[in-house]
């Protein structure tokens, strides 16, 4: 069990972790599949196969990438995704950011989302002031965020084992392993509870369970 009293910096993932966008992601992918006359995914199937790099996910979903223009496909997904009305913050996301800030723990964001999309969303929800560093990618390709993570840990300037990474995918656990940080996974995002538990990391069902999972500034 992770004791947040020993954590000196928290690095959050965005999509699926703070942002509740699973339905939007599924809807966008299914609209793309339907347009290509490929059977759509159920939510269960989506959460069973989603991962990084997203090219692998698209293949598992049924897309024939050899027939696709990848840049156009990425743009198509983001257009459909961003117009989806179901996108919203996870319950308690803003509240936890506020509580952690009040405890004096700096927070940063590490995301595979494109930087301008990321900062635009943060501004829209009024969350940007909570973060010391906001690290998104410079493309729409959904690749690994490991290199970004290395630069972020250097910028934070603390021992890696005092940094806690919170995310919703196995990729977050992989990045934490590579960087030497601690990790907490949340099962209300883009991957299923069973997949996350297989990582051996601590897993909680939702952000609302954060206080129940780990001591928080001396309080449950």
Backbone as a chain_set.jsonl record, in Angstrom:
{"seq": "XXXXXXXXXXXXXXXXXXXXXXXXXXXXXXXXXXXXXXXXXXXXXXXXXXXXXXXXXXXXXXXXXXXXXXXXXXXXXXXXXXXXXXXXXXXXXXXXXXXXXXXXXXXXXXXXXXXXXXXXXXXXXXXXXXXXXXXXXXXXXXXXXXXXXXXXXXXXXXXXXXXXXXXXXXXXXXXXXXXXXXXXXXXXXXXXXXXXXXXXXXXXXXXXXXXXXXXXXXXX", "coords": {"N": [[0.84, -1.185, 0.0], [0.514, 2.224, -0.812], [1.767, 5.017, 0.853], [0.762, 8.185, 0.933], [1.903, 10.157, 2.44], [4.585, 9.94, 2.252], [5.199, 10.758, -0.246], [6.588, 13.057, -2.539], [6.051, 14.336, -4.89], [3.462, 14.231, -7.276], [2.631, 12.655, -10.265], [0.326, 12.852, -12.673], [-1.573, 10.935, -15.014], [-3.66, 11.833, -17.819], [-5.931, 11.282, -19.797], [-8.582, 9.168, -19.167], [-7.798, 8.904, -16.536], [-7.85, 11.365, -14.937], [-9.566, 12.608, -16.674], [-12.698, 11.662, -17.8], [-13.121, 9.908, -20.367], [-13.615, 7.574, -21.68], [-15.976, 6.567, -22.898], [-16.171, 8.416, -24.966], [-13.847, 7.859, -26.422], [-14.374, 5.199, -27.203], [-16.731, 5.612, -28.68], [-15.777, 7.2, -30.804], [-13.92, 5.48, -32.056], [-15.664, 3.422, -32.808], [-17.347, 4.745, -34.617], [-15.525, 5.173, -36.638], [-14.897, 2.511, -37.319], [-17.421, 1.604, -38.192], [-17.778, 3.206, -40.446], [-16.024, 1.971, -42.108], [-17.131, -0.43, -42.51], [-16.642, -2.385, -40.594], [-17.131, -4.503, -37.817], [-18.356, -2.964, -34.809], [-16.877, -2.243, -31.544], [-17.563, -3.628, -28.317], [-17.847, -2.122, -25.049], [-16.55, -3.712, -23.154], [-14.827, -5.253, -24.756], [-13.279, -3.202, -25.862], [-11.908, -2.176, -23.572], [-10.448, -4.38, -22.987], [-8.569, -4.597, -25.008], [-7.389, -2.133, -25.515], [-4.474, -0.084, -25.692], [-0.972, 0.967, -25.678], [1.648, 1.157, -28.103], [-0.899, 2.99, -29.919], [-1.316, 2.085, -32.465], [-1.127, -0.706, -32.38], [-3.405, -1.293, -30.919], [-5.395, -0.417, -32.74], [-5.088, -2.292, -34.794], [-5.869, -4.64, -33.449], [-8.485, -3.957, -33.054], [-9.557, -4.233, -35.538], [-8.968, -2.67, -37.744], [-7.428, -2.304, -40.934], [-4.409, -1.451, -41.302], [-2.626, -1.167, -43.344], [-4.08, -0.234, -45.427], [-4.635, 2.301, -44.804], [-4.157, 5.853, -44.383], [-2.1, 6.885, -42.036], [-1.73, 9.35, -40.652], [-3.996, 10.77, -41.452], [-5.92, 9.113, -40.384], [-5.43, 9.346, -37.634], [-6.071, 12.037, -37.298], [-8.768, 11.93, -37.967], [-9.807, 10.364, -35.87], [-9.313, 12.095, -33.642], [-10.882, 14.305, -34.295], [-13.487, 13.235, -34.183], [-13.476, 12.333, -31.555], [-13.09, 14.701, -29.993], [-15.423, 16.092, -30.458], [-17.3, 14.695, -29.121], [-20.003, 14.513, -26.875], [-19.883, 13.295, -24.404], [-17.58, 13.585, -22.945], [-16.018, 14.352, -19.92], [-14.882, 15.424, -16.637], [-13.624, 12.97, -14.347], [-15.538, 11.957, -11.536], [-14.787, 13.585, -8.542], [-12.25, 14.319, -9.405], [-11.306, 17.038, -9.659], [-11.573, 17.746, -6.995], [-9.732, 16.072, -5.665], [-7.328, 16.994, -6.776], [-7.317, 19.558, -5.696], [-7.249, 18.989, -2.908], [-4.799, 17.659, -2.651], [-3.047, 19.668, -3.454], [-3.486, 21.479, -1.359], [-2.259, 20.122, 0.659], [0.334, 20.593, 0.131], [1.742, 19.113, -1.752], [3.43, 19.008, -4.733], [2.178, 18.791, -8.12], [2.146, 17.229, -11.329], [1.516, 16.748, -14.872], [1.501, 14.09, -17.121], [1.142, 13.073, -20.305], [-0.044, 11.224, -23.161], [-1.469, 12.699, -24.892], [-1.829, 15.251, -27.409], [-0.05, 18.318, -27.067], [-1.318, 20.918, -27.32], [-4.023, 20.25, -27.387], [-4.226, 19.085, -24.899], [-3.546, 21.221, -23.079], [-5.566, 22.992, -23.778], [-7.866, 21.625, -22.91], [-7.345, 21.508, -20.154], [-7.406, 24.231, -19.514], [-10.075, 24.702, -20.127], [-11.389, 23.295, -18.114], [-10.419, 24.611, -15.953], [-8.124, 23.714, -14.611], [-5.398, 24.062, -14.955], [-3.766, 25.638, -13.129], [-3.148, 23.854, -11.065], [-0.942, 22.347, -11.73], [2.547, 21.839, -11.834], [4.232, 21.07, -13.941], [3.281, 20.465, -17.29], [3.032, 18.024, -19.497], [2.679, 17.078, -22.666], [2.462, 15.39, -25.876], [3.905, 16.064, -29.162], [2.377, 15.372, -31.321], [-0.266, 13.45, -32.956], [-0.191, 10.738, -32.575], [-0.288, 8.862, -30.498], [1.818, 7.486, -29.13], [4.462, 6.02, -27.101], [5.0, 7.508, -23.871], [7.384, 7.552, -22.563], [9.897, 8.833, -23.041], [9.132, 11.504, -22.651], [8.5, 11.276, -19.978], [11.002, 10.762, -18.814], [12.266, 13.232, -19.206], [10.583, 14.78, -17.681], [10.914, 13.795, -15.038], [13.564, 14.533, -14.643], [13.235, 17.323, -14.735], [11.624, 17.712, -12.496], [13.37, 17.061, -10.444], [13.697, 15.466, -8.128], [14.358, 12.535, -6.077], [13.539, 9.55, -7.788], [12.044, 7.613, -6.463], [10.488, 9.002, -4.722], [8.474, 10.029, -6.109], [5.178, 9.741, -7.244], [3.37, 8.074, -9.664], [0.251, 8.26, -11.18], [-2.102, 6.498, -12.961], [-4.113, 4.997, -15.625], [-3.572, 2.826, -17.208], [-1.667, -0.043, -18.361], [0.57, 0.93, -19.599], [1.229, 3.165, -18.097], [2.197, 1.919, -15.801], [4.4, 0.632, -16.945], [5.966, 2.837, -17.707], [6.422, 3.959, -15.181], [7.942, 1.868, -14.035], [10.227, 1.959, -15.695], [11.205, 4.477, -15.095], [11.618, 4.368, -12.415], [9.837, 5.292, -10.548], [7.139, 5.346, -8.121], [3.863, 3.801, -8.371], [0.401, 4.017, -8.984], [-2.572, 2.561, -9.992], [-5.684, 3.169, -11.629], [-8.835, 1.807, -12.045], [-10.975, 2.788, -13.52], [-10.752, 3.674, -16.062], [-9.325, 3.367, -19.299], [-8.562, 0.701, -19.42], [-9.215, -2.646, -18.286], [-10.031, -3.824, -14.951], [-8.976, -6.395, -14.42], [-6.797, -6.575, -16.215], [-5.151, -4.523, -15.239], [-4.631, -5.354, -12.615], [-3.031, -7.525, -13.119], [-0.556, -6.442, -13.427], [0.672, -6.29, -11.015], [0.788, -3.992, -9.57], [-0.519, -1.605, -7.157], [-3.989, -1.253, -7.322], [-6.866, 0.702, -7.643], [-10.459, 1.074, -7.62], [-11.577, 3.529, -8.465], [-11.156, 7.138, -8.618], [-12.501, 8.117, -6.445], [-11.94, 6.294, -4.51], [-9.442, 6.81, -3.587], [-8.709, 7.935, -1.09], [-9.399, 5.842, 0.579], [-7.599, 3.93, -0.12], [-4.944, 4.706, 0.408], [-2.966, 6.292, 2.941], [-3.601, 9.675, 3.446], [-2.032, 12.55, 3.777], [-1.916, 12.025, 6.478], [-4.495, 11.376, 7.015], [-7.321, 9.206, 6.575]], "CA": [[0.0, 0.0, 0.0], [1.283, 3.459, -0.934], [1.46, 6.037, 1.845], [0.984, 9.465, 0.274], [2.683, 11.039, 3.296], [5.989, 9.815, 1.861], [5.305, 11.185, -1.647], [6.984, 14.465, -2.639], [5.509, 14.875, -6.142], [2.544, 13.315, -7.947], [2.525, 12.81, -11.711], [-0.942, 12.3, -13.131], [-2.001, 10.746, -16.402], [-4.846, 12.65, -18.087], [-7.054, 10.559, -20.4], [-9.001, 7.988, -18.435], [-7.413, 8.997, -15.13], [-8.581, 12.54, -14.466], [-10.615, 12.87, -17.66], [-13.569, 10.516, -18.072], [-13.309, 9.978, -21.816], [-13.657, 6.219, -22.239], [-17.095, 6.475, -23.832], [-15.843, 9.221, -26.139], [-12.88, 7.101, -27.205], [-15.079, 4.065, -27.806], [-17.646, 6.115, -29.698], [-15.003, 7.65, -31.963], [-13.399, 4.288, -32.736], [-16.776, 2.691, -33.428], [-17.773, 5.488, -35.8], [-14.526, 4.89, -37.671], [-15.089, 1.131, -37.745], [-18.67, 1.518, -38.944], [-17.547, 3.83, -41.749], [-15.23, 1.031, -42.907], [-17.906, -1.67, -42.515], [-16.011, -3.32, -39.66], [-17.99, -4.554, -36.631], [-17.93, -2.103, -33.703], [-16.423, -2.863, -30.306], [-18.263, -3.405, -27.06], [-16.987, -1.491, -24.047], [-15.707, -4.75, -22.555], [-13.755, -5.567, -25.71], [-12.411, -2.022, -25.948], [-11.041, -2.084, -22.403], [-9.595, -5.569, -22.99], [-7.519, -4.533, -26.032], [-6.786, -0.815, -25.649], [-3.124, 0.037, -25.159], [0.015, 1.759, -26.416], [1.225, 2.223, -29.011], [-2.283, 2.786, -30.334], [-1.354, 1.314, -33.725], [-1.421, -2.101, -32.038], [-4.822, -1.332, -30.552], [-6.21, -0.312, -33.948], [-5.042, -3.586, -35.484], [-6.708, -5.571, -32.706], [-9.879, -3.535, -33.223], [-10.01, -4.684, -36.847], [-8.537, -1.809, -38.838], [-6.349, -2.799, -41.79], [-3.613, -0.226, -41.348], [-1.945, -1.076, -44.637], [-4.983, 0.463, -46.339], [-4.952, 3.587, -44.202], [-3.207, 6.94, -44.195], [-2.084, 6.937, -40.585], [-1.931, 10.724, -40.181], [-5.405, 11.098, -41.669], [-6.691, 8.307, -39.436], [-5.267, 9.971, -36.323], [-6.847, 13.278, -37.321], [-10.178, 11.537, -37.951], [-10.158, 9.978, -34.504], [-9.339, 13.236, -32.729], [-12.043, 15.137, -34.631], [-14.669, 12.573, -33.634], [-13.323, 12.289, -30.102], [-13.237, 16.011, -29.364], [-16.794, 16.574, -30.587], [-18.195, 13.811, -28.383], [-20.55, 15.239, -25.727], [-19.788, 12.549, -23.145], [-16.316, 13.884, -22.256], [-16.167, 15.115, -18.682], [-13.936, 15.005, -15.61], [-14.064, 11.944, -13.415], [-16.031, 12.432, -10.252], [-13.766, 13.83, -7.515], [-10.934, 14.672, -9.963], [-10.919, 18.387, -9.241], [-11.487, 17.766, -5.539], [-8.464, 15.483, -5.255], [-6.26, 17.923, -7.136], [-7.339, 20.637, -4.704], [-6.817, 18.486, -1.604], [-3.362, 17.384, -2.709], [-2.38, 20.969, -3.467], [-3.584, 22.049, -0.02], [-1.295, 19.411, 1.494], [1.676, 21.026, -0.236], [2.405, 18.159, -2.646], [3.362, 19.472, -6.126], [1.584, 17.852, -9.065], [2.411, 17.449, -12.746], [0.707, 15.959, -15.79], [2.262, 13.417, -18.168], [0.067, 12.545, -21.143], [0.192, 10.935, -24.571], [-2.276, 13.624, -25.682], [-1.102, 16.353, -28.042], [0.107, 19.37, -26.075], [-2.297, 21.997, -27.402], [-5.297, 19.672, -26.978], [-4.135, 18.897, -23.455], [-3.636, 22.497, -22.362], [-6.892, 23.541, -24.029], [-8.808, 20.968, -22.006], [-7.06, 21.946, -18.789], [-7.938, 25.579, -19.374], [-11.532, 24.622, -20.139], [-11.845, 22.822, -16.811], [-9.825, 25.442, -14.912], [-7.216, 22.881, -13.823], [-3.989, 24.292, -15.235], [-2.98, 26.115, -11.988], [-2.76, 22.789, -10.146], [0.194, 21.565, -12.223], [3.871, 22.45, -11.975], [4.66, 20.751, -15.302], [2.244, 19.867, -18.136], [3.813, 17.396, -20.56], [1.983, 16.34, -23.707], [3.291, 15.082, -27.034], [3.818, 17.036, -30.262], [1.746, 14.715, -32.464], [-1.534, 12.783, -32.654], [0.047, 9.339, -32.887], [-0.54, 7.971, -29.374], [2.961, 6.607, -28.904], [4.924, 5.951, -25.721], [5.359, 8.766, -23.214], [8.546, 7.291, -21.725], [10.894, 9.896, -23.187], [8.583, 12.655, -21.941], [8.613, 11.0, -18.554], [12.401, 10.957, -18.405], [12.522, 14.667, -19.121], [9.799, 15.314, -16.575], [11.57, 13.445, -13.776], [14.732, 15.413, -14.546], [12.77, 18.67, -14.412], [11.13, 17.706, -11.12], [14.588, 17.156, -9.65], [13.591, 14.715, -6.885], [14.585, 11.105, -6.254], [12.393, 8.941, -8.472], [11.197, 6.824, -5.571], [9.595, 9.892, -3.962], [7.471, 10.486, -7.075], [4.088, 8.785, -7.467], [2.663, 8.192, -10.929], [-1.117, 7.745, -11.108], [-2.619, 6.341, -14.315], [-5.201, 4.029, -15.819], [-3.196, 1.797, -18.177], [-0.407, -0.758, -18.143], [1.669, 1.772, -20.051], [1.635, 3.983, -16.966], [3.034, 1.059, -14.967], [5.66, 0.433, -17.661], [6.727, 4.076, -17.592], [6.875, 4.047, -13.79], [9.027, 0.903, -13.87], [11.422, 2.442, -16.389], [11.698, 5.69, -14.45], [11.912, 4.097, -11.016], [8.87, 5.945, -9.671], [6.051, 4.522, -7.618], [2.749, 3.809, -9.316], [-0.941, 3.635, -8.555], [-3.426, 2.441, -11.163], [-7.104, 3.375, -11.384], [-9.531, 0.904, -12.968], [-12.181, 3.393, -14.092], [-10.351, 4.29, -17.311], [-9.335, 2.706, -20.595], [-8.246, -0.723, -19.345], [-10.027, -3.349, -17.305], [-9.461, -4.139, -13.649], [-8.182, -7.625, -14.497], [-5.524, -6.277, -16.871], [-4.328, -3.697, -14.356], [-4.189, -6.164, -11.477], [-1.969, -8.424, -13.581], [0.731, -5.727, -13.38], [1.24, -6.389, -9.682], [0.723, -2.683, -8.92], [-1.742, -1.325, -6.427], [-5.07, -0.819, -8.202], [-8.101, 1.108, -6.968], [-11.531, 1.084, -8.619], [-11.901, 4.86, -8.96], [-10.553, 8.223, -7.857], [-13.221, 8.255, -5.185], [-11.375, 5.334, -3.561], [-8.045, 7.155, -3.299], [-8.533, 8.092, 0.345], [-9.548, 4.541, 1.218], [-6.49, 3.078, -0.5], [-3.647, 5.123, 0.919], [-3.018, 7.379, 3.911], [-3.506, 10.946, 2.717], [-1.675, 13.632, 4.697], [-2.221, 11.617, 7.839], [-5.911, 11.086, 7.183], [-7.848, 8.189, 5.665]], "C": [[0.885, 1.249, 0.0], [0.816, 4.453, 0.117], [1.791, 7.397, 1.237], [1.748, 10.455, 1.144], [4.162, 10.986, 2.954], [6.231, 10.266, 0.423], [5.622, 12.676, -1.699], [6.515, 15.116, -3.941], [4.614, 13.808, -6.752], [2.489, 13.667, -9.426], [1.261, 12.082, -12.165], [-0.923, 12.006, -14.63], [-3.29, 11.558, -16.577], [-6.018, 11.803, -18.571], [-7.362, 9.292, -19.616], [-8.732, 8.047, -16.947], [-8.111, 10.162, -14.454], [-9.763, 12.851, -15.375], [-11.395, 11.594, -17.941], [-13.947, 10.542, -19.546], [-13.359, 8.605, -22.469], [-14.791, 6.08, -23.244], [-16.801, 7.259, -25.103], [-14.845, 8.497, -27.031], [-13.528, 5.931, -27.919], [-16.004, 4.528, -28.915], [-16.905, 6.531, -30.968], [-14.476, 6.46, -32.759], [-14.519, 3.554, -33.448], [-17.339, 3.417, -34.644], [-16.802, 5.249, -36.953], [-14.673, 3.472, -38.201], [-16.333, 0.985, -38.618], [-18.51, 2.103, -40.338], [-16.771, 2.92, -42.68], [-15.898, -0.344, -42.977], [-17.212, -2.779, -41.727], [-16.869, -3.338, -38.398], [-17.471, -3.677, -35.494], [-17.533, -2.911, -32.476], [-17.453, -2.657, -29.199], [-17.308, -2.702, -26.103], [-16.049, -2.512, -23.415], [-14.54, -5.097, -23.46], [-12.764, -4.413, -25.826], [-11.418, -1.992, -24.788], [-10.104, -3.294, -22.295], [-8.432, -5.444, -23.965], [-6.839, -3.178, -26.128], [-5.387, -0.791, -25.034], [-2.257, 0.895, -26.05], [1.113, 0.84, -26.927], [-0.161, 1.929, -29.59], [-2.392, 2.099, -31.69], [-1.718, -0.14, -33.44], [-2.883, -2.266, -31.65], [-5.703, -1.299, -31.79], [-6.217, -1.627, -34.721], [-5.949, -4.596, -34.781], [-8.189, -5.232, -32.872], [-10.435, -3.94, -34.582], [-9.62, -3.802, -38.015], [-7.401, -2.482, -39.626], [-5.452, -1.599, -42.087], [-2.868, -0.061, -42.666], [-2.791, -0.336, -45.667], [-5.257, 1.904, -45.896], [-3.801, 4.585, -44.358], [-3.19, 7.222, -42.696], [-2.342, 8.344, -40.056], [-3.397, 11.147, -40.336], [-6.292, 10.343, -40.685], [-6.618, 8.909, -38.036], [-6.082, 11.26, -36.231], [-8.342, 12.982, -37.261], [-10.618, 11.166, -36.542], [-10.288, 11.205, -33.607], [-10.51, 14.175, -33.03], [-13.304, 14.538, -34.008], [-14.648, 12.571, -32.103], [-13.653, 13.633, -29.457], [-14.653, 16.568, -29.485], [-17.782, 15.731, -29.795], [-18.692, 14.493, -27.101], [-20.399, 14.525, -24.388], [-18.52, 12.869, -22.366], [-16.594, 14.755, -21.037], [-15.054, 14.69, -17.721], [-14.513, 13.827, -14.83], [-14.564, 12.596, -12.133], [-14.879, 12.512, -9.258], [-12.41, 14.213, -8.077], [-10.482, 16.042, -9.47], [-10.742, 18.462, -7.726], [-10.169, 17.173, -5.048], [-7.285, 16.369, -5.632], [-6.179, 19.048, -6.106], [-6.81, 20.156, -3.361], [-5.326, 18.226, -1.569], [-2.571, 18.683, -2.703], [-2.386, 21.597, -2.078], [-2.635, 21.367, 0.958], [0.148, 19.745, 1.125], [2.444, 20.052, -1.108], [2.305, 18.68, -4.072], [2.821, 18.37, -7.032], [1.949, 18.232, -10.497], [1.54, 16.512, -13.564], [1.607, 15.401, -16.877], [1.265, 12.662, -19.037], [0.557, 12.245, -22.553], [-0.692, 11.778, -25.47], [-1.393, 14.716, -26.274], [-1.165, 17.585, -27.143], [-0.986, 20.441, -26.139], [-3.698, 21.497, -27.03], [-5.338, 19.545, -25.46], [-4.314, 20.213, -22.702], [-4.989, 23.164, -22.585], [-7.936, 22.938, -23.112], [-8.59, 21.421, -20.568], [-7.597, 23.348, -18.537], [-9.465, 25.56, -19.304], [-12.109, 24.175, -18.809], [-11.269, 23.633, -15.655], [-8.807, 24.719, -14.048], [-5.744, 23.23, -13.986], [-3.199, 24.765, -13.995], [-2.533, 25.028, -11.015], [-1.415, 22.157, -10.51], [1.462, 22.385, -12.369], [4.392, 22.271, -13.392], [3.484, 20.091, -16.028], [2.935, 19.337, -19.383], [2.914, 16.573, -21.473], [2.913, 16.13, -24.885], [3.066, 16.116, -28.132], [3.179, 16.452, -31.509], [0.455, 14.05, -32.003], [-1.406, 11.263, -32.675], [-0.137, 8.379, -31.724], [0.572, 6.989, -29.109], [3.354, 6.647, -27.433], [5.239, 7.338, -25.171], [6.583, 8.598, -22.317], [9.579, 8.399, -21.828], [10.431, 11.181, -22.504], [8.729, 12.484, -20.433], [10.024, 11.185, -18.04], [12.715, 12.441, -18.241], [11.777, 15.28, -17.939], [10.469, 15.021, -15.239], [12.82, 14.294, -13.567], [14.316, 16.823, -14.13], [12.263, 18.767, -12.978], [12.29, 17.775, -10.136], [14.533, 16.486, -8.286], [13.963, 13.255, -7.125], [13.34, 10.432, -6.819], [11.477, 8.199, -7.521], [10.356, 7.672, -4.623], [8.491, 10.457, -4.85], [6.44, 9.373, -7.279], [3.42, 9.079, -8.798], [1.288, 7.542, -10.789], [-1.688, 7.681, -12.519], [-3.66, 5.246, -14.399], [-4.846, 2.919, -16.791], [-1.897, 1.107, -17.769], [0.791, 0.054, -18.617], [2.151, 2.696, -18.934], [2.529, 3.187, -16.02], [4.391, 0.821, -15.623], [6.556, 1.66, -17.56], [7.265, 4.227, -16.171], [8.03, 3.091, -13.521], [10.32, 1.426, -14.487], [12.043, 3.646, -15.693], [12.079, 5.465, -12.999], [10.976, 4.79, -10.05], [7.906, 4.917, -9.088], [4.846, 4.682, -8.543], [1.468, 3.351, -8.636], [-1.823, 3.634, -9.787], [-4.897, 2.53, -10.763], [-7.904, 2.644, -12.462], [-10.828, 1.47, -13.517], [-11.888, 4.052, -15.433], [-10.393, 3.34, -18.489], [-8.959, 1.228, -20.568], [-8.961, -1.356, -18.16], [-9.27, -3.594, -16.004], [-8.544, -5.353, -13.73], [-6.826, -7.371, -15.144], [-4.603, -5.497, -15.942], [-3.797, -4.515, -13.183], [-3.067, -7.118, -11.857], [-0.596, -7.767, -13.538], [1.415, -5.873, -12.034], [1.263, -5.072, -8.928], [-0.532, -2.568, -8.071], [-2.771, -0.749, -7.386], [-6.263, -0.435, -7.332], [-9.202, 1.24, -8.015], [-11.819, 2.441, -9.221], [-11.154, 5.895, -8.14], [-11.219, 8.385, -6.505], [-12.67, 7.336, -4.111], [-9.971, 5.705, -3.115], [-7.804, 7.271, -1.798], [-8.634, 6.784, 1.102], [-8.327, 3.663, 0.984], [-5.211, 3.43, 0.226], [-3.844, 6.252, 1.928], [-2.784, 8.688, 3.177], [-3.268, 12.067, 3.709], [-2.106, 13.306, 6.119], [-3.674, 11.278, 8.077], [-6.332, 10.006, 6.207], [-8.639, 8.848, 4.577]], "O": [[1.879, 1.317, 0.723], [-0.38, 4.705, 0.257], [2.962, 7.726, 1.047], [2.2, 11.487, 0.648], [4.917, 11.887, 3.323], [7.353, 10.166, -0.074], [5.003, 13.47, -0.99], [6.583, 16.338, -4.072], [4.955, 12.625, -6.749], [2.322, 14.83, -9.794], [1.15, 10.861, -12.052], [-0.324, 12.746, -15.41], [-3.933, 11.925, -15.593], [-6.994, 11.623, -17.843], [-6.49, 8.443, -19.428], [-9.36, 7.326, -16.172], [-8.876, 9.972, -13.509], [-10.817, 13.295, -14.92], [-10.811, 10.564, -18.28], [-14.962, 11.124, -19.928], [-13.168, 8.484, -23.679], [-14.591, 5.533, -24.328], [-17.145, 6.816, -26.199], [-14.977, 8.515, -28.255], [-13.268, 5.693, -29.098], [-16.059, 3.907, -29.977], [-17.358, 6.246, -32.077], [-14.574, 6.433, -33.986], [-14.341, 3.107, -34.581], [-17.764, 2.774, -35.604], [-17.214, 5.138, -38.108], [-14.583, 3.253, -39.409], [-16.299, 0.323, -39.655], [-19.044, 1.561, -41.305], [-16.842, 3.069, -43.9], [-15.295, -1.307, -43.451], [-17.195, -3.942, -42.132], [-17.299, -2.277, -37.947], [-16.266, -3.651, -35.241], [-17.815, -4.106, -32.383], [-18.132, -1.631, -29.155], [-16.097, -2.69, -26.326], [-14.881, -2.212, -23.168], [-13.404, -5.221, -23.003], [-11.554, -4.629, -25.882], [-10.22, -1.804, -25.0], [-9.091, -3.239, -21.597], [-7.409, -6.105, -23.786], [-5.795, -3.075, -26.771], [-5.146, -1.398, -23.991], [-2.719, 1.472, -27.035], [1.471, -0.138, -26.269], [-0.549, 0.77, -29.734], [-3.455, 1.581, -32.031], [-2.515, -0.739, -34.162], [-3.521, -3.255, -32.008], [-6.659, -2.068, -31.888], [-7.256, -2.027, -35.248], [-6.704, -5.319, -35.431], [-9.042, -6.119, -32.834], [-11.652, -3.987, -34.763], [-9.906, -4.139, -39.164], [-6.534, -3.141, -39.051], [-5.713, -0.83, -43.013], [-2.521, 1.054, -43.056], [-2.266, 0.138, -46.675], [-6.016, 2.629, -46.539], [-2.634, 4.204, -44.452], [-4.163, 7.742, -42.15], [-3.102, 8.51, -39.101], [-3.961, 11.8, -39.458], [-7.295, 10.875, -40.209], [-7.626, 8.976, -37.332], [-6.706, 11.536, -35.207], [-9.094, 13.689, -36.59], [-11.672, 11.599, -36.076], [-11.276, 11.338, -32.885], [-11.069, 14.777, -32.112], [-14.092, 15.247, -33.383], [-15.671, 12.78, -31.452], [-14.41, 13.692, -28.488], [-15.045, 17.427, -28.696], [-18.979, 16.021, -29.795], [-17.883, 14.999, -26.323], [-20.746, 15.083, -23.348], [-18.401, 12.453, -21.213], [-17.307, 15.755, -21.113], [-14.363, 13.703, -17.97], [-15.727, 13.703, -14.673], [-14.074, 13.644, -11.711], [-14.082, 11.579, -9.158], [-11.478, 14.419, -7.299], [-9.388, 16.178, -8.922], [-9.859, 19.165, -7.236], [-9.555, 17.705, -4.124], [-6.33, 16.475, -4.862], [-5.087, 19.441, -5.696], [-6.004, 20.845, -2.736], [-4.659, 18.532, -0.581], [-1.547, 18.791, -2.028], [-1.388, 22.188, -1.666], [-2.249, 21.957, 1.967], [1.081, 19.232, 1.743], [3.668, 20.142, -1.203], [1.195, 18.792, -4.592], [2.981, 17.182, -6.756], [2.048, 19.413, -10.831], [0.908, 15.601, -13.029], [2.383, 16.135, -17.487], [0.616, 11.724, -18.573], [1.45, 12.915, -23.073], [-0.676, 11.6, -26.688], [-0.35, 15.062, -25.719], [-2.197, 17.866, -26.533], [-1.524, 20.827, -25.102], [-4.476, 22.236, -26.427], [-6.345, 19.853, -24.822], [-5.139, 20.306, -21.793], [-5.507, 23.828, -21.687], [-8.796, 23.649, -22.592], [-9.552, 21.687, -19.847], [-8.17, 23.623, -17.483], [-10.073, 26.299, -18.53], [-13.188, 24.617, -18.415], [-11.595, 23.372, -14.497], [-8.634, 25.062, -12.879], [-4.914, 22.737, -13.222], [-2.059, 24.336, -13.818], [-1.626, 25.259, -10.216], [-0.809, 21.493, -9.67], [1.459, 23.473, -12.945], [4.932, 23.207, -13.981], [2.779, 19.261, -15.454], [3.375, 20.114, -20.231], [2.447, 15.499, -21.094], [4.034, 16.639, -24.891], [2.155, 16.94, -28.046], [3.392, 16.946, -32.617], [0.118, 14.077, -30.82], [-2.415, 10.566, -32.782], [-0.142, 7.168, -31.944], [0.325, 5.803, -28.89], [2.654, 7.244, -26.615], [5.682, 8.225, -25.9], [6.802, 9.403, -21.412], [10.089, 8.861, -20.807], [11.223, 11.868, -21.859], [9.041, 13.432, -19.713], [10.223, 11.71, -16.944], [13.347, 12.852, -17.267], [12.282, 16.188, -17.279], [10.579, 15.91, -14.396], [13.104, 14.724, -12.449], [14.957, 17.443, -13.281], [12.45, 19.79, -12.32], [12.208, 18.461, -9.118], [15.25, 16.896, -7.374], [13.892, 12.781, -8.259], [12.223, 10.709, -6.383], [10.266, 8.152, -7.736], [9.599, 7.137, -3.813], [7.675, 11.262, -4.403], [6.796, 8.209, -7.464], [2.959, 10.195, -9.038], [1.179, 6.404, -10.331], [-1.753, 8.702, -13.205], [-4.043, 4.646, -13.395], [-5.719, 2.138, -17.172], [-1.137, 1.613, -16.944], [1.898, -0.109, -18.104], [3.344, 2.978, -18.834], [3.508, 3.718, -15.496], [5.416, 0.808, -14.942], [7.763, 1.539, -17.352], [8.429, 4.581, -15.979], [8.994, 3.46, -12.852], [11.383, 1.345, -13.873], [13.262, 3.815, -15.701], [12.788, 6.282, -12.411], [11.272, 4.876, -8.858], [7.873, 3.764, -9.518], [4.81, 5.577, -9.387], [1.464, 2.424, -7.827], [-1.824, 4.6, -10.549], [-5.303, 2.038, -9.71], [-7.672, 2.844, -13.655], [-11.7, 0.71, -13.94], [-12.664, 4.885, -15.901], [-11.359, 2.598, -18.669], [-9.031, 0.562, -21.601], [-9.269, -0.694, -17.169], [-8.04, -3.573, -15.966], [-7.449, -5.34, -13.166], [-5.812, -7.89, -14.678], [-3.408, -5.781, -15.867], [-2.633, -4.376, -12.805], [-2.245, -7.48, -11.016], [0.421, -8.457, -13.604], [2.612, -5.61, -11.917], [1.704, -5.021, -7.78], [-1.484, -3.33, -8.238], [-2.459, 0.144, -8.174], [-6.623, -1.156, -6.402], [-8.909, 1.494, -9.183], [-12.259, 2.522, -10.368], [-10.586, 5.578, -7.094], [-10.567, 8.751, -5.527], [-12.902, 7.566, -2.924], [-9.366, 4.972, -2.332], [-6.806, 6.762, -1.288], [-8.02, 6.629, 2.157], [-8.04, 2.764, 1.774], [-4.463, 2.537, 0.624], [-4.759, 7.065, 1.797], [-1.859, 8.792, 2.371], [-4.19, 12.491, 4.406], [-2.587, 14.162, 6.861], [-4.061, 10.932, 9.193], [-5.761, 9.897, 5.122], [-9.171, 8.166, 3.701]]}, "num_chains": 1, "name": "protein.A"}
